[in-house]
Amino acid sequence: MGDKKHELVELANMRMPYGKYKGVLLIKLPEPYLVWYKQKGFPNGKLGRQLELMLEIKINGLEELIYPLIQK
């Protein structure tokens, strides 16, 4: 369980490393941008998995579970 919580905390605090939304928390990315990435193909590796998971979180309306995990 601790490992999954660590993954969620990391996801909540991950920022987009490049592009139009460079520096923006993944949770703050617009859903249409994530949908575009899904159609284009998520990047390989950890970032791609995080973007895909964030899209699922947004589609299912679970953002409120992520916001409390954001570290100031």
ChimeraX attribute file (.defattr): number of C-alpha atoms within 10 A of each C-alpha:
attribute: neighborCount
match mode: 1-to-1
recipient: residues
	/A:1	6
	/A:2	7
	/A:3	8
	/A:4	9
	/A:5	11
	/A:6	12
	/A:7	13
	/A:8	18
	/A:9	17
	/A:10	15
	/A:11	22
	/A:12	23
	/A:13	19
	/A:14	18
	/A:15	18
	/A:16	18
	/A:17	13
	/A:18	9
	/A:19	7
	/A:20	9
	/A:21	15
	/A:22	11
	/A:23	12
	/A:24	15
	/A:25	16
	/A:26	22
	/A:27	23
	/A:28	15
	/A:29	17
	/A:30	12
	/A:31	15
	/A:32	10
	/A:33	14
	/A:34	20
	/A:35	17
	/A:36	11
	/A:37	16
	/A:38	15
	/A:39	9
	/A:40	9
	/A:41	11
	/A:42	17
	/A:43	14
	/A:44	8
	/A:45	8
	/A:46	9
	/A:47	17
	/A:48	15
	/A:49	14
	/A:50	20
	/A:51	24
	/A:52	18
	/A:53	15
	/A:54	23
	/A:55	24
	/A:56	16
	/A:57	16
	/A:58	17
	/A:59	12
	/A:60	9
	/A:61	10
	/A:62	12
	/A:63	17
	/A:64	11
	/A:65	11
	/A:66	16
	/A:67	14
	/A:68	10
	/A:69	16
	/A:70	15
	/A:71	9
	/A:72	4
